Amino acid sequence: MSRRLPLIILLLFVPLWLAASYAVRYVLMEDAQWVGVCAEQAQIWQCQARSTLGLMIHFGVIAWTALGLALLAQVVPARAGWRLAVLALVVGIPALVLYSASIAVFALVLAGLRLVRRLH
């Protein structure tokens, strides 16, 4: 396996994950049709997911999780720290897109800095 293959896969994954995060934002969270549907049938799984995601956004769970992972990635050595930085990136992108940009931007910058740092 090439040494650069994980980086190439990550560079291909990030735009797809960003697009998926925007799809969740505009299709599930901001679409007006869900307001009416969820007011009438709150038990369907889309409304439950929307409600849970809304609570996670309100309390900043996604953004603070991304920041915690990014901070932890800074102190964990070698490959494990790099993997934690990737996980922080994966959690931080939806946090950035889903209304928690003030905290998520720090998580993404820290994760990015850890990703470009040497593994040794």
Secondary structure as UniProt FT lines:
FT   TURN            3..4
FT   HELIX           5..23
FT   HELIX           24..29
FT   HELIX           32..40
FT   TURN            42..43
FT   HELIX           45..59
FT   HELIX           61..75
FT   HELIX           78..97
FT   TURN            98..99
FT   HELIX           101..116
//
